[in-house]
Amino acid sequence: MTGPPRAATGRRVRLHRATHRRRHYGTGTAYGDDIYEHGGFAVHLFPRDLVDALADGWTLERVHAFEEGDLPRRLWRVTQTLLR
C-alpha cells in the first residue's frame, strides 16, 4: 500500500491507536520522550495534546478510548480524514 486507504467519498482515512499516559505514566524503565519499558516492551505514552498535534492538516474525526490486555492498557483509537 502506498498511502492511507481511501474511503468511497474520495477522502483519505487514517486510523491508528495511541497508548495514553494516564495509568502507567512514569513507571517502568524510562527512555525519554515519554517512552517507558514494561515487561520487555517499550511503549510511547501519548498525552492528548500530542494526539491532537499529530492530526495537523487532517480532520480529527474521533478519538475513542478503550482498554486491552492484562495491565490493562488504556488506548485511543484515532480516526482522521483528509479531503482530496
VMD Tcl script that builds the backbone (N, CA, C; Angstrom):
set m [mol new atoms 252]
animate dup $m
set s [atomselect $m all]
$s set {name element resname resid chain x y z} {
  {N N MET 1 A 0.848 -1.176 0.000}
  {CA C MET 1 A 0.000 0.000 0.000}
  {C C MET 1 A 0.892 1.235 0.000}
  {N N THR 2 A 0.589 2.219 -0.778}
  {CA C THR 2 A 1.439 3.399 -0.903}
  {C C THR 2 A 0.987 4.562 -0.044}
  {N N GLY 3 A -0.106 4.468 0.634}
  {CA C GLY 3 A -0.583 5.553 1.478}
  {C C GLY 3 A -1.803 5.111 2.250}
  {N N PRO 4 A -2.417 6.047 2.965}
  {CA C PRO 4 A -3.611 5.700 3.726}
  {C C PRO 4 A -4.726 5.222 2.807}
  {N N PRO 5 A -5.621 4.353 3.321}
  {CA C PRO 5 A -6.730 3.888 2.484}
  {C C PRO 5 A -7.662 5.036 2.127}
  {N N ARG 6 A -8.315 4.932 0.976}
  {CA C ARG 6 A -9.268 5.956 0.556}
  {C C ARG 6 A -10.680 5.453 0.798}
  {N N ALA 7 A -11.491 6.305 1.363}
  {CA C ALA 7 A -12.904 5.991 1.538}
  {C C ALA 7 A -13.606 6.231 0.205}
  {N N ALA 8 A -14.805 5.712 0.067}
  {CA C ALA 8 A -15.554 5.834 -1.188}
  {C C ALA 8 A -15.840 7.285 -1.548}
  {N N THR 9 A -15.787 8.194 -0.588}
  {CA C THR 9 A -16.106 9.597 -0.834}
  {C C THR 9 A -14.935 10.396 -1.385}
  {N N GLY 10 A -13.785 9.771 -1.607}
  {CA C GLY 10 A -12.607 10.499 -2.058}
  {C C GLY 10 A -11.791 11.060 -0.907}
  {N N ARG 11 A -12.173 10.733 0.304}
  {CA C ARG 11 A -11.404 11.156 1.476}
  {C C ARG 11 A -10.333 10.119 1.774}
  {N N ARG 12 A -9.215 10.574 2.268}
  {CA C ARG 12 A -8.221 9.658 2.814}
  {C C ARG 12 A -8.570 9.472 4.285}
  {N N VAL 13 A -8.459 8.248 4.754}
  {CA C VAL 13 A -8.770 7.930 6.141}
  {C C VAL 13 A -7.525 7.344 6.780}
  {N N ARG 14 A -7.172 7.872 7.944}
  {CA C ARG 14 A -6.019 7.352 8.682}
  {C C ARG 14 A -6.524 6.889 10.049}
  {N N LEU 15 A -6.280 5.626 10.353}
  {CA C LEU 15 A -6.640 5.048 11.648}
  {C C LEU 15 A -5.366 4.618 12.347}
  {N N HIS 16 A -5.260 4.911 13.609}
  {CA C HIS 16 A -4.142 4.395 14.396}
  {C C HIS 16 A -4.559 4.341 15.845}
  {N N ARG 17 A -3.741 3.686 16.637}
  {CA C ARG 17 A -4.037 3.668 18.058}
  {C C ARG 17 A -2.842 4.236 18.797}
  {N N ALA 18 A -3.131 4.876 19.910}
  {CA C ALA 18 A -2.094 5.501 20.721}
  {C C ALA 18 A -2.324 5.105 22.172}
  {N N THR 19 A -1.255 4.730 22.856}
  {CA C THR 19 A -1.349 4.402 24.273}
  {C C THR 19 A -1.299 5.703 25.052}
  {N N HIS 20 A -2.357 5.971 25.814}
  {CA C HIS 20 A -2.309 7.243 26.540}
  {C C HIS 20 A -1.638 7.073 27.881}
  {N N ARG 21 A -1.179 8.164 28.426}
  {CA C ARG 21 A -0.221 8.085 29.518}
  {C C ARG 21 A -0.814 8.200 30.905}
  {N N ARG 22 A -2.083 8.144 31.073}
  {CA C ARG 22 A -2.655 8.337 32.403}
  {C C ARG 22 A -2.312 7.233 33.399}
  {N N ARG 23 A -2.520 5.986 33.050}
  {CA C ARG 23 A -2.428 4.904 34.032}
  {C C ARG 23 A -0.988 4.549 34.421}
  {N N HIS 24 A -0.098 4.332 33.486}
  {CA C HIS 24 A 1.237 3.821 33.805}
  {C C HIS 24 A 2.343 4.845 33.578}
  {N N TYR 25 A 1.983 6.096 33.451}
  {CA C TYR 25 A 2.986 7.118 33.176}
  {C C TYR 25 A 3.994 7.200 34.317}
  {N N GLY 26 A 5.274 7.160 33.972}
  {CA C GLY 26 A 6.336 7.299 34.953}
  {C C GLY 26 A 6.756 5.997 35.609}
  {N N THR 27 A 6.142 4.875 35.223}
  {CA C THR 27 A 6.538 3.582 35.790}
  {C C THR 27 A 7.333 2.803 34.741}
  {N N GLY 28 A 8.120 1.848 35.181}
  {CA C GLY 28 A 8.950 1.078 34.259}
  {C C GLY 28 A 10.273 1.794 34.011}
  {N N THR 29 A 11.012 1.328 33.023}
  {CA C THR 29 A 12.298 1.927 32.662}
  {C C THR 29 A 12.061 3.060 31.678}
  {N N ALA 30 A 12.502 4.261 32.055}
  {CA C ALA 30 A 12.293 5.445 31.215}
  {C C ALA 30 A 13.415 5.569 30.187}
  {N N TYR 31 A 13.036 5.859 28.928}
  {CA C TYR 31 A 13.999 6.068 27.846}
  {C C TYR 31 A 13.934 7.485 27.283}
  {N N GLY 32 A 13.118 8.347 27.865}
  {CA C GLY 32 A 12.962 9.714 27.394}
  {C C GLY 32 A 11.846 9.817 26.370}
  {N N ASP 33 A 11.387 11.037 26.109}
  {CA C ASP 33 A 10.327 11.321 25.134}
  {C C ASP 33 A 9.059 10.516 25.415}
  {N N ASP 34 A 8.737 10.326 26.719}
  {CA C ASP 34 A 7.544 9.588 27.158}
  {C C ASP 34 A 7.541 8.130 26.703}
  {N N ILE 35 A 8.732 7.522 26.586}
  {CA C ILE 35 A 8.852 6.107 26.237}
  {C C ILE 35 A 9.300 5.354 27.487}
  {N N TYR 36 A 8.514 4.323 27.842}
  {CA C TYR 36 A 8.788 3.511 29.026}
  {C C TYR 36 A 8.733 2.039 28.663}
  {N N GLU 37 A 9.593 1.245 29.287}
  {CA C GLU 37 A 9.588 -0.201 29.066}
  {C C GLU 37 A 8.807 -0.886 30.179}
  {N N HIS 38 A 7.868 -1.731 29.771}
  {CA C HIS 38 A 7.063 -2.537 30.691}
  {C C HIS 38 A 7.088 -3.973 30.187}
  {N N GLY 39 A 7.539 -4.906 30.992}
  {CA C GLY 39 A 7.500 -6.316 30.620}
  {C C GLY 39 A 8.228 -6.636 29.334}
  {N N GLY 40 A 9.330 -5.944 29.061}
  {CA C GLY 40 A 10.114 -6.219 27.865}
  {C C GLY 40 A 9.669 -5.460 26.619}
  {N N PHE 41 A 8.633 -4.627 26.738}
  {CA C PHE 41 A 8.143 -3.847 25.596}
  {C C PHE 41 A 8.297 -2.358 25.879}
  {N N ALA 42 A 8.879 -1.642 24.941}
  {CA C ALA 42 A 8.975 -0.188 25.058}
  {C C ALA 42 A 7.717 0.424 24.448}
  {N N VAL 43 A 7.077 1.303 25.207}
  {CA C VAL 43 A 5.807 1.898 24.798}
  {C C VAL 43 A 5.930 3.413 24.845}
  {N N HIS 44 A 5.512 4.072 23.768}
  {CA C HIS 44 A 5.454 5.539 23.741}
  {C C HIS 44 A 4.084 5.940 24.263}
  {N N LEU 45 A 4.075 6.653 25.383}
  {CA C LEU 45 A 2.822 7.083 26.004}
  {C C LEU 45 A 2.480 8.485 25.520}
  {N N PHE 46 A 1.282 8.634 24.933}
  {CA C PHE 46 A 0.887 9.875 24.276}
  {C C PHE 46 A -0.029 10.714 25.148}
  {N N PRO 47 A 0.333 11.971 25.413}
  {CA C PRO 47 A -0.645 12.881 26.013}
  {C C PRO 47 A -1.655 13.298 24.936}
  {N N ARG 48 A -2.842 13.685 25.334}
  {CA C ARG 48 A -3.884 14.032 24.367}
  {C C ARG 48 A -3.445 15.179 23.456}
  {N N ASP 49 A -2.708 16.151 23.976}
  {CA C ASP 49 A -2.298 17.275 23.124}
  {C C ASP 49 A -1.376 16.827 21.995}
  {N N LEU 50 A -0.600 15.761 22.200}
  {CA C LEU 50 A 0.241 15.231 21.120}
  {C C LEU 50 A -0.616 14.546 20.059}
  {N N VAL 51 A -1.645 13.809 20.483}
  {CA C VAL 51 A -2.579 13.197 19.531}
  {C C VAL 51 A -3.198 14.283 18.659}
  {N N ASP 52 A -3.623 15.379 19.282}
  {CA C ASP 52 A -4.204 16.493 18.531}
  {C C ASP 52 A -3.178 17.120 17.583}
  {N N ALA 53 A -1.946 17.306 18.044}
  {CA C ALA 53 A -0.901 17.920 17.216}
  {C C ALA 53 A -0.548 17.046 16.019}
  {N N LEU 54 A -0.553 15.725 16.198}
  {CA C LEU 54 A -0.230 14.817 15.097}
  {C C LEU 54 A -1.312 14.806 14.024}
  {N N ALA 55 A -2.481 15.338 14.343}
  {CA C ALA 55 A -3.571 15.419 13.374}
  {C C ALA 55 A -3.464 16.684 12.519}
  {N N ASP 56 A -2.424 17.475 12.710}
  {CA C ASP 56 A -2.281 18.729 11.966}
  {C C ASP 56 A -2.400 18.485 10.463}
  {N N GLY 57 A -3.297 19.213 9.825}
  {CA C GLY 57 A -3.522 19.075 8.390}
  {C C GLY 57 A -4.609 18.062 8.067}
  {N N TRP 58 A -5.053 17.301 9.040}
  {CA C TRP 58 A -6.122 16.305 8.894}
  {C C TRP 58 A -7.294 16.746 9.761}
  {N N THR 59 A -8.476 16.210 9.495}
  {CA C THR 59 A -9.621 16.435 10.362}
  {C C THR 59 A -9.660 15.299 11.372}
  {N N LEU 60 A -9.613 15.645 12.642}
  {CA C LEU 60 A -9.667 14.645 13.699}
  {C C LEU 60 A -11.136 14.279 13.907}
  {N N GLU 61 A -11.539 13.135 13.350}
  {CA C GLU 61 A -12.940 12.717 13.373}
  {C C GLU 61 A -13.364 12.154 14.722}
  {N N ARG 62 A -12.493 11.322 15.300}
  {CA C ARG 62 A -12.882 10.659 16.543}
  {C C ARG 62 A -11.649 10.171 17.286}
  {N N VAL 63 A -11.708 10.287 18.599}
  {CA C VAL 63 A -10.715 9.684 19.483}
  {C C VAL 63 A -11.512 8.832 20.472}
  {N N HIS 64 A -11.439 7.516 20.294}
  {CA C HIS 64 A -12.229 6.574 21.091}
  {C C HIS 64 A -11.327 5.892 22.113}
  {N N ALA 65 A -11.636 6.043 23.404}
  {CA C ALA 65 A -10.852 5.422 24.466}
  {C C ALA 65 A -11.300 3.977 24.679}
  {N N PHE 66 A -10.318 3.071 24.871}
  {CA C PHE 66 A -10.640 1.682 25.201}
  {C C PHE 66 A -9.473 1.070 25.962}
  {N N GLU 67 A -9.685 -0.104 26.544}
  {CA C GLU 67 A -8.642 -0.817 27.282}
  {C C GLU 67 A -8.442 -2.188 26.674}
  {N N GLU 68 A -7.202 -2.696 26.775}
  {CA C GLU 68 A -6.921 -4.065 26.338}
  {C C GLU 68 A -5.761 -4.623 27.134}
  {N N GLY 69 A -5.670 -5.917 27.187}
  {CA C GLY 69 A -4.531 -6.576 27.797}
  {C C GLY 69 A -4.656 -6.774 29.290}
  {N N ASP 70 A -3.599 -7.362 29.852}
  {CA C ASP 70 A -3.592 -7.727 31.257}
  {C C ASP 70 A -3.299 -6.567 32.199}
  {N N LEU 71 A -2.660 -5.510 31.731}
  {CA C LEU 71 A -2.280 -4.432 32.646}
  {C C LEU 71 A -3.480 -3.733 33.278}
  {N N PRO 72 A -4.571 -3.368 32.724}
  {CA C PRO 72 A -4.847 -3.216 31.296}
  {C C PRO 72 A -4.217 -1.942 30.750}
  {N N ARG 73 A -4.033 -1.930 29.451}
  {CA C ARG 73 A -3.510 -0.738 28.781}
  {C C ARG 73 A -4.675 0.123 28.325}
  {N N ARG 74 A -4.551 1.403 28.555}
  {CA C ARG 74 A -5.549 2.344 28.059}
  {C C ARG 74 A -5.045 2.918 26.743}
  {N N LEU 75 A -5.897 2.842 25.738}
  {CA C LEU 75 A -5.520 3.257 24.388}
  {C C LEU 75 A -6.576 4.194 23.824}
  {N N TRP 76 A -6.182 4.878 22.774}
  {CA C TRP 76 A -7.114 5.652 21.959}
  {C C TRP 76 A -7.086 5.089 20.551}
  {N N ARG 77 A -8.249 4.884 19.960}
  {CA C ARG 77 A -8.332 4.594 18.530}
  {C C ARG 77 A -8.628 5.937 17.864}
  {N N VAL 78 A -7.720 6.369 17.035}
  {CA C VAL 78 A -7.785 7.711 16.446}
  {C C VAL 78 A -8.198 7.586 14.985}
  {N N THR 79 A -9.230 8.316 14.590}
  {CA C THR 79 A -9.701 8.340 13.196}
  {C C THR 79 A -9.537 9.758 12.666}
  {N N GLN 80 A -8.807 9.872 11.555}
  {CA C GLN 80 A -8.577 11.160 10.912}
  {C C GLN 80 A -8.932 11.052 9.437}
  {N N THR 81 A -9.381 12.148 8.860}
  {CA C THR 81 A -9.674 12.158 7.432}
  {C C THR 81 A -9.023 13.369 6.776}
  {N N LEU 82 A -8.835 13.227 5.466}
  {CA C LEU 82 A -8.254 14.298 4.673}
  {C C LEU 82 A -9.019 14.333 3.347}
  {N N LEU 83 A -9.640 15.455 3.045}
  {CA C LEU 83 A -10.365 15.583 1.778}
  {C C LEU 83 A -9.386 15.757 0.635}
  {N N ARG 84 A -9.681 15.116 -0.489}
  {CA C ARG 84 A -8.847 15.246 -1.681}
  {C C ARG 84 A -9.636 15.833 -2.802}
}
mol reanalyze $m
mol bondsrecalc $m
mol representation Tube
mol addrep $m
